[in-house]
Amino acid sequence: MSSPTHITEVAVAVITAPDGRFLLARRPEGKPYAGYWEFPGGKVKPDEPLLHALRRELLEELGIFAEHAYPWITRTFNYSHATVRLYFYRVVKWHGKPQPRENQELAWQSAEDISVEPILPANTPVLRMLGLPAIYAITNVAELGIDIALSRIEHALQGGVRLLQVREKTMPEKAFNAFIGAVITLGHRHGARVLVNGSIDNVDFYRKAGADGLHLASKQLMDVMKRPDVEWCSASCHNAEELFRAEQLGMDFAVLAPVLPTLSHPGSATLGWQGFAALIRDCSIPVYALGGLRREDLTTAWEHGGHGMAMMRGIG
């Protein structure tokens, strides 16, 4: 009987400046993959808490103390020399100036403009994830009407929203298709991505209309056999089974709900922040919190492992 594969646990820091840039380090000579760029971090010692390991490694490697570090995603990668489980944290506040204490090179980068190469293979998918903004806005014509909804969307875009989902389950198909076009026009004018929550059978239409991707309802997620062929694909989830399916299919991100009570479903069971955190712990893709949230809840979402928040009523 073969022995089980040993997994090396690693705490990894996405050190993020206020302007959105993050720090990459180039592996020095003498280490596997010397010359490759990666996020700073290092091995977790036996029985060492992950946050303690992260702070220890950053102090040793860069001479900084991580004050605010939020859990984010967990990814497992098989190298030829080792299997690693990477626990990514987003570090948004630290003391000290990062200094190369282990003969590594340092470079501040942005998700839209990576100027260093090669990137360590385990880190490459993470760069795409870092291009996702903290707020995922969802349209709400059913309550507002088309004109007010479009006005709210434009106001949100002017305020910095850069990711939109067109979700109108009760709108007639002809009106829905026209609304999709209007939202895409507004979104792209402001540099935002627009995903459509619609039928997989209509993907070609959405693509021709200029949509950047598709958002799957939870039933669609569980029914499809493979990831739809779109640039960006996300899914709605409500439990561990659906989150696991989203990971299996290679969704770019997921939305998990409901976190708190909502106006549309009063009295319904909610996850609460502890339930949200428990479900997404060790999730390999970014997860947005949804349900009864306000913009001031964003830090709370980060503290509980969320990539950010999805919002319907609070976007405008």
Sine and cosine of phi, psi and omega as CSV:
sin_phi,cos_phi,sin_psi,cos_psi,sin_omega,cos_omega
0.00,0.00,0.76,-0.65,0.00,-1.00
-0.97,0.26,0.52,-0.85,0.00,-1.00
-0.98,0.21,0.51,-0.86,0.00,-1.00
-0.90,0.43,0.52,-0.85,-0.02,-1.00
-0.91,0.41,0.76,-0.65,0.06,-1.00
-0.97,0.24,0.71,-0.70,0.01,-1.00
-0.93,-0.38,0.83,-0.56,0.05,-1.00
-1.00,0.01,0.85,-0.53,-0.01,-1.00
-1.00,0.00,0.71,-0.70,-0.10,-1.00
-0.74,-0.68,0.75,-0.66,0.11,-0.99
-1.00,-0.05,0.80,-0.60,-0.13,-0.99
-0.83,-0.56,0.67,-0.74,-0.05,-1.00
-0.93,-0.36,0.83,-0.55,0.22,-0.98
-0.99,-0.13,1.00,0.00,-0.06,-1.00
-0.98,0.19,0.92,-0.40,-0.20,-0.98
-0.89,-0.45,0.84,-0.54,0.03,-1.00
-0.98,0.19,0.29,-0.96,0.00,-1.00
-0.84,0.54,-0.45,0.89,0.00,-1.00
-1.00,0.07,0.09,1.00,0.06,-1.00
1.00,-0.08,-0.20,0.98,0.03,-1.00
-0.95,0.32,0.48,-0.88,0.01,-1.00
-0.79,-0.61,0.33,-0.94,-0.12,-0.99
-0.99,-0.13,0.77,-0.64,0.13,-0.99
-0.90,-0.44,0.48,-0.87,0.00,-1.00
-0.82,-0.57,0.61,-0.79,0.02,-1.00
-0.99,-0.11,0.81,-0.59,-0.06,-1.00
-0.91,0.42,0.75,-0.66,-0.06,-1.00
-0.97,0.22,0.19,-0.98,0.07,-1.00
-0.87,0.50,0.56,-0.83,0.02,-1.00
0.99,-0.14,-0.20,0.98,0.04,-1.00
-0.95,-0.30,0.44,-0.90,0.13,-0.99
-0.83,0.55,0.62,-0.79,-0.03,-1.00
0.87,0.49,0.62,0.79,0.06,-1.00
-0.83,0.55,0.68,-0.73,-0.01,-1.00
1.00,-0.04,-0.22,0.98,0.04,-1.00
-0.99,0.13,0.51,-0.86,0.02,-1.00
-1.00,-0.09,0.59,-0.80,-0.05,-1.00
-0.47,-0.88,0.18,-0.98,0.16,-0.99
-0.98,0.19,0.62,-0.78,-0.02,-1.00
-0.89,0.46,0.42,-0.91,0.03,-1.00
0.44,-0.90,-0.16,-0.99,-0.02,-1.00
-0.10,-0.99,0.00,-1.00,-0.10,-1.00
-0.92,0.39,0.59,-0.81,0.07,-1.00
-1.00,0.03,0.77,-0.64,0.03,-1.00
-0.96,0.26,0.39,-0.92,0.03,-1.00
-0.80,0.60,0.77,-0.64,0.04,-1.00
0.90,0.43,0.23,0.97,0.02,-1.00
-1.00,0.06,0.78,-0.62,0.08,-1.00
-0.85,0.52,0.59,-0.81,-0.10,-1.00
-0.87,0.49,-0.70,0.72,-0.03,-1.00
-0.91,0.43,-0.59,0.81,0.05,-1.00
-0.90,0.44,-0.68,0.73,0.02,-1.00
-0.88,0.47,-0.68,0.74,0.00,-1.00
-0.87,0.49,-0.75,0.66,-0.03,-1.00
-0.91,0.42,-0.64,0.77,0.02,-1.00
-0.88,0.47,-0.72,0.69,-0.03,-1.00
-0.90,0.43,-0.66,0.75,-0.01,-1.00
-0.92,0.38,-0.57,0.82,0.05,-1.00
-0.92,0.38,-0.68,0.74,-0.01,-1.00
-0.94,0.35,-0.68,0.73,-0.11,-0.99
-0.99,0.13,-0.62,0.79,-0.18,-0.98
-0.83,-0.55,-0.19,0.98,-0.01,-1.00
0.96,0.29,0.46,0.89,0.02,-1.00
-0.85,-0.52,0.41,-0.91,0.10,-1.00
-0.94,-0.35,0.84,-0.54,-0.01,-1.00
-0.98,0.18,0.92,-0.38,-0.01,-1.00
-1.00,0.06,-0.79,0.62,0.02,-1.00
-0.93,-0.38,0.96,-0.29,0.01,-1.00
-0.78,-0.62,0.87,-0.50,-0.07,-1.00
-0.96,-0.27,0.73,-0.69,0.08,-1.00
-0.88,0.47,0.55,-0.84,-0.09,-1.00
-0.74,-0.68,-1.00,0.09,-0.01,-1.00
-0.77,-0.63,0.32,-0.95,0.05,-1.00
-0.77,-0.63,0.82,-0.57,-0.05,-1.00
-0.76,-0.65,0.63,-0.78,0.03,-1.00
-0.95,-0.31,0.71,-0.71,-0.06,-1.00
-0.68,-0.73,0.68,-0.74,0.00,-1.00
-0.98,-0.20,0.95,-0.30,0.16,-0.99
-1.00,-0.01,0.22,-0.98,0.03,-1.00
-0.92,0.40,-0.47,0.88,-0.06,-1.00
-0.98,-0.19,-0.22,0.98,-0.07,-1.00
-0.18,-0.98,0.40,-0.92,0.18,-0.98
-0.95,-0.30,0.81,-0.58,-0.08,-1.00
-0.87,-0.49,0.59,-0.80,0.15,-0.99
-0.93,-0.38,0.90,-0.44,-0.14,-0.99
-0.98,-0.20,0.88,-0.47,0.04,-1.00
-0.99,-0.16,0.98,-0.22,-0.05,-1.00
-1.00,0.08,0.72,-0.69,0.13,-0.99
-0.86,-0.52,0.58,-0.81,0.13,-0.99
-0.99,-0.13,0.89,-0.45,-0.03,-1.00
-0.99,-0.17,0.92,-0.40,-0.10,-1.00
-0.93,-0.36,-0.15,0.99,0.06,-1.00
-0.53,-0.85,0.73,-0.69,-0.02,-1.00
-0.49,-0.87,0.31,-0.95,0.05,-1.00
-0.95,-0.30,0.68,-0.73,0.00,-1.00
0.99,-0.14,0.22,-0.98,0.04,-1.00
-0.96,-0.28,0.80,-0.59,-0.02,-1.00
-0.83,0.56,0.80,-0.60,0.02,-1.00
-0.79,-0.61,0.63,-0.77,0.00,-1.00
-0.97,0.25,1.00,-0.09,-0.07,-1.00
-1.00,0.03,-0.13,0.99,-0.05,-1.00
-0.80,-0.60,0.60,0.80,0.06,-1.00
0.90,0.44,0.33,0.94,0.05,-1.00
-1.00,0.00,0.36,-0.93,0.15,-0.99
-1.00,-0.07,0.46,-0.89,0.00,-1.00
-0.83,-0.56,0.55,-0.84,0.04,-1.00
-0.47,-0.88,0.75,-0.66,0.11,-0.99
-1.00,0.09,0.75,-0.66,-0.09,-1.00
-0.75,-0.67,0.24,-0.97,0.13,-0.99
-0.80,-0.60,0.46,-0.89,-0.06,-1.00
-0.88,0.48,-0.50,0.87,-0.04,-1.00
-1.00,0.10,-0.20,0.98,-0.09,-1.00
-0.50,-0.87,0.99,0.16,0.05,-1.00
-1.00,0.07,0.88,-0.47,-0.09,-1.00
-0.96,-0.29,0.01,1.00,-0.01,-1.00
-0.91,-0.41,0.45,-0.89,0.05,-1.00
-0.32,-0.95,0.35,-0.93,-0.06,1.00
-0.98,0.18,0.38,-0.93,0.05,-1.00
-1.00,-0.10,0.65,-0.76,0.05,-1.00
-0.83,0.55,0.76,-0.65,-0.12,-0.99
-0.78,0.63,-0.64,0.77,-0.03,-1.00
-0.92,0.40,-0.37,0.93,-0.06,-1.00
-1.00,-0.06,-0.29,0.96,-0.09,-1.00
-0.84,0.54,-0.75,0.66,0.00,-1.00
-0.89,0.45,-0.44,0.90,-0.06,-1.00
-0.93,0.37,-0.52,0.85,0.00,-1.00
-0.88,0.48,-0.63,0.77,0.05,-1.00
-0.90,0.43,-0.66,0.75,-0.01,-1.00
-0.89,0.45,-0.56,0.83,-0.02,-1.00
-0.94,0.35,-0.22,0.97,0.08,-1.00
-0.98,0.19,-0.12,0.99,0.02,-1.00
-0.99,0.16,0.77,-0.64,0.01,-1.00
-0.96,0.28,0.13,-0.99,-0.06,-1.00
-0.98,0.19,-0.39,0.92,-0.04,-1.00
-0.91,-0.41,0.77,-0.64,0.07,-1.00
-0.91,-0.42,0.96,-0.28,-0.09,-1.00
-1.00,0.03,0.60,-0.80,-0.03,-1.00
-0.83,-0.56,0.73,-0.68,-0.04,-1.00
-0.94,0.33,0.34,-0.94,-0.13,-0.99
-0.50,-0.86,0.82,0.57,-0.03,-1.00
-0.90,0.43,-0.56,0.83,-0.08,-1.00
-0.82,0.57,-0.57,0.82,-0.02,-1.00
-1.00,-0.09,-0.49,0.87,-0.17,-0.99
-0.98,-0.21,-0.45,0.89,-0.19,-0.98
1.00,0.04,0.37,-0.93,-0.13,-0.99
-0.90,0.44,-0.74,0.67,-0.08,-1.00
-0.89,0.46,-0.74,0.68,0.00,-1.00
-0.92,0.39,-0.62,0.78,0.01,-1.00
-0.88,0.48,-0.71,0.71,0.02,-1.00
-0.90,0.43,-0.61,0.79,0.05,-1.00
-0.90,0.44,-0.68,0.73,0.03,-1.00
-0.89,0.45,-0.67,0.75,0.00,-1.00
-0.89,0.46,-0.71,0.71,0.00,-1.00
-0.89,0.45,-0.64,0.77,0.03,-1.00
-0.89,0.45,-0.67,0.75,0.03,-1.00
-0.90,0.44,-0.65,0.76,0.03,-1.00
-0.90,0.43,-0.66,0.75,0.05,-1.00
-0.90,0.44,-0.46,0.89,0.02,-1.00
-1.00,0.07,0.00,1.00,0.10,-0.99
0.92,-0.40,-0.05,1.00,0.05,-1.00
-0.89,0.46,0.74,-0.67,-0.06,-1.00
-0.77,-0.64,0.22,0.98,0.06,-1.00
-0.57,-0.82,0.84,-0.54,-0.09,-1.00
-0.79,-0.62,0.58,-0.82,0.15,-0.99
-0.87,-0.49,0.82,-0.58,0.10,-1.00
-1.00,0.04,0.94,-0.33,-0.07,-1.00
-0.75,-0.67,0.97,-0.25,-0.02,-1.00
-0.63,-0.77,0.99,0.12,-0.14,-0.99
-0.93,0.38,-0.44,0.90,-0.08,-1.00
-0.98,-0.22,0.01,1.00,-0.05,-1.00
-0.98,0.18,0.71,-0.70,0.07,-1.00
-0.83,0.55,0.52,-0.85,-0.15,-0.99
-0.83,0.55,-0.70,0.71,-0.04,-1.00
-0.89,0.46,-0.71,0.71,0.02,-1.00
-0.92,0.40,-0.63,0.78,0.01,-1.00
-0.88,0.48,-0.70,0.71,-0.02,-1.00
-0.90,0.43,-0.61,0.79,0.04,-1.00
-0.92,0.38,-0.64,0.77,0.01,-1.00
-0.91,0.42,-0.64,0.76,0.06,-1.00
-0.81,0.58,-0.75,0.66,-0.01,-1.00
-0.87,0.50,-0.65,0.76,-0.01,-1.00
-0.91,0.41,-0.67,0.75,-0.01,-1.00
-0.93,0.36,-0.65,0.76,0.02,-1.00
-0.88,0.47,-0.69,0.73,0.03,-1.00
-0.86,0.51,-0.74,0.67,0.02,-1.00
-0.89,0.46,-0.74,0.67,-0.05,-1.00
-0.87,0.50,-0.75,0.66,-0.04,-1.00
-0.93,0.37,-0.46,0.89,0.07,-1.00
-0.88,0.47,-0.49,0.87,-0.03,-1.00
-0.96,-0.27,0.18,0.98,0.04,-1.00
0.97,0.24,0.42,0.91,-0.02,-1.00
-0.99,-0.17,0.45,-0.89,0.14,-0.99
-1.00,0.01,0.59,-0.81,0.00,-1.00
-0.82,-0.58,0.86,-0.52,0.07,-1.00
-0.95,-0.32,0.55,-0.83,-0.02,-1.00
-0.95,-0.31,0.79,-0.62,0.12,-0.99
-1.00,-0.03,1.00,-0.02,-0.08,-1.00
-0.51,-0.86,-0.33,-0.94,-0.06,-1.00
-0.99,0.16,0.68,-0.73,0.07,-1.00
-0.87,0.49,-0.51,0.86,0.00,-1.00
-0.91,0.42,-0.32,0.95,-0.05,-1.00
-0.97,-0.24,0.30,0.95,-0.06,-1.00
-0.84,0.54,-0.66,0.75,-0.02,-1.00
-0.88,0.48,-0.63,0.77,0.03,-1.00
-0.90,0.43,-0.73,0.69,0.00,-1.00
-0.87,0.50,-0.65,0.76,-0.01,-1.00
-0.90,0.44,-0.72,0.70,0.01,-1.00
-0.91,0.42,-0.49,0.87,0.03,-1.00
-0.96,0.27,-0.21,0.98,0.04,-1.00
0.97,-0.25,0.10,1.00,0.00,-1.00
-0.88,0.47,0.54,-0.84,-0.01,-1.00
-1.00,0.03,-0.15,0.99,0.01,-1.00
0.15,-0.99,-0.21,-0.98,-0.11,-0.99
-0.77,-0.63,0.64,-0.77,0.12,-0.99
-0.93,-0.38,0.83,-0.56,-0.05,-1.00
-1.00,-0.05,0.73,-0.68,0.20,-0.98
-0.92,0.39,0.34,-0.94,-0.10,-1.00
-0.86,0.51,-0.59,0.80,0.02,-1.00
-0.91,0.41,-0.69,0.73,0.06,-1.00
-0.85,0.52,-0.70,0.72,-0.01,-1.00
-0.82,0.57,-0.70,0.72,-0.05,-1.00
-0.98,0.22,-0.32,0.95,-0.05,-1.00
-1.00,-0.01,-0.52,0.85,-0.09,-1.00
-0.96,0.29,0.49,-0.87,-0.02,-1.00
-1.00,-0.09,-0.36,0.93,0.03,-1.00
-0.51,-0.86,0.26,-0.97,0.00,-1.00
-0.91,0.42,0.75,-0.66,0.07,-1.00
-0.85,0.52,0.51,-0.86,-0.06,-1.00
-0.99,0.11,0.97,0.22,0.03,-1.00
-0.70,-0.71,0.32,-0.95,-0.04,-1.00
-0.90,0.43,-0.72,0.69,0.02,-1.00
-0.82,-0.57,0.70,-0.71,0.02,-1.00
-0.63,-0.78,0.79,-0.62,-0.01,-1.00
-0.77,-0.64,0.09,-1.00,-0.06,-1.00
-0.47,-0.88,0.48,-0.88,0.10,-0.99
-1.00,0.02,0.72,-0.70,-0.01,-1.00
-0.73,-0.68,0.44,-0.90,0.00,-1.00
-0.72,-0.69,-0.10,1.00,-0.06,-1.00
-0.40,-0.92,0.05,-1.00,-0.07,-1.00
-0.90,0.43,-0.61,0.79,-0.02,-1.00
-0.89,0.46,-0.68,0.73,-0.01,-1.00
-0.94,0.33,-0.62,0.78,0.07,-1.00
-0.88,0.47,-0.67,0.74,0.02,-1.00
-0.89,0.46,-0.65,0.76,0.03,-1.00
-0.91,0.42,-0.64,0.77,0.04,-1.00
-0.87,0.48,-0.64,0.77,0.06,-1.00
-0.91,0.41,-0.72,0.69,-0.01,-1.00
-0.83,0.55,-0.66,0.75,-0.07,-1.00
-0.99,0.14,-0.10,0.99,0.02,-1.00
0.97,0.24,0.58,0.82,0.11,-0.99
-0.87,0.50,0.54,-0.84,0.03,-1.00
-0.96,0.29,-0.51,0.86,0.08,-1.00
-0.25,-0.97,0.19,-0.98,0.01,-1.00
-0.76,-0.65,0.35,-0.94,0.12,-0.99
-0.88,-0.47,0.80,-0.60,-0.04,-1.00
-0.91,-0.40,0.79,-0.61,-0.08,-1.00
-0.49,-0.87,0.26,-0.97,-0.13,0.99
-1.00,-0.03,0.68,-0.73,0.01,-1.00
-0.98,0.18,-0.75,0.67,0.00,-1.00
-0.82,-0.57,0.23,-0.97,0.02,-1.00
-0.85,0.53,0.58,-0.81,-0.02,-1.00
-0.85,-0.53,0.37,-0.93,0.03,-1.00
-0.92,0.40,-0.54,0.84,-0.07,-1.00
-0.98,0.21,-0.36,0.93,-0.01,-1.00
-0.71,-0.70,0.89,0.45,-0.03,-1.00
-0.89,0.45,0.69,-0.73,0.04,-1.00
1.00,0.10,-0.12,0.99,0.01,-1.00
-0.96,0.29,0.43,-0.90,0.03,-1.00
-0.91,0.41,0.62,-0.79,0.01,-1.00
-0.83,-0.56,0.31,-0.95,0.00,-1.00
-0.98,0.21,-0.59,0.81,-0.19,-0.98
0.95,0.31,0.26,-0.96,-0.04,-1.00
-0.93,0.38,-0.58,0.81,0.02,-1.00
-0.93,0.37,-0.64,0.77,0.04,-1.00
-0.91,0.41,-0.64,0.77,0.07,-1.00
-0.86,0.52,-0.75,0.66,-0.03,-1.00
-0.89,0.46,-0.65,0.76,-0.02,-1.00
-0.91,0.42,-0.63,0.78,-0.03,-1.00
-0.94,0.34,-0.60,0.80,-0.08,-1.00
-1.00,-0.08,-0.05,1.00,0.04,-1.00
-0.84,0.55,0.77,-0.63,-0.01,-1.00
0.94,0.33,0.24,0.97,0.06,-1.00
-0.94,0.33,0.62,-0.79,-0.10,-0.99
-1.00,-0.03,-0.11,0.99,0.02,-1.00
-0.83,-0.55,0.42,-0.91,0.03,-1.00
-0.89,0.45,0.58,-0.82,-0.01,-1.00
-0.77,-0.63,0.78,-0.62,0.08,-1.00
-1.00,-0.08,0.65,-0.76,0.11,-0.99
-0.99,0.11,0.63,-0.78,0.01,-1.00
-0.64,-0.77,0.60,-0.80,0.12,-0.99
0.88,-0.48,0.97,-0.22,0.09,-1.00
0.94,0.34,0.40,0.92,-0.10,-0.99
-0.98,-0.20,0.45,-0.89,0.09,-1.00
-0.86,-0.51,0.26,-0.96,-0.07,-1.00
-0.84,0.54,-0.52,0.85,-0.01,-1.00
-0.95,0.31,-0.10,0.99,0.05,-1.00
-1.00,0.05,0.01,1.00,-0.10,-0.99
-0.87,0.48,-0.71,0.71,0.01,-1.00
-0.88,0.47,-0.61,0.79,0.05,-1.00
-0.88,0.47,-0.65,0.76,0.05,-1.00
-0.88,0.48,-0.69,0.72,0.03,-1.00
-0.89,0.46,-0.69,0.72,-0.03,-1.00
-0.87,0.49,-0.46,0.89,-0.04,-1.00
-0.98,-0.19,0.28,0.96,0.13,-0.99
1.00,-0.09,-0.01,1.00,-0.02,-1.00
-0.97,0.24,0.50,-0.87,0.11,-0.99
-0.95,0.30,-0.52,0.85,-0.02,-1.00
0.08,-1.00,-0.49,-0.87,-0.05,-1.00
-0.78,-0.63,0.60,-0.80,0.21,-0.98
-0.98,-0.18,0.70,-0.72,-0.10,-1.00
-0.67,-0.74,0.61,-0.79,0.07,-1.00
-0.93,-0.36,-0.84,0.54,-0.11,-0.99
-0.99,0.12,-0.33,0.94,-0.11,-0.99
-0.98,-0.22,0.29,0.96,-0.13,-0.99
-1.00,0.09,-0.48,0.88,-0.14,-0.99
-1.00,0.07,0.00,0.00,0.00,0.00
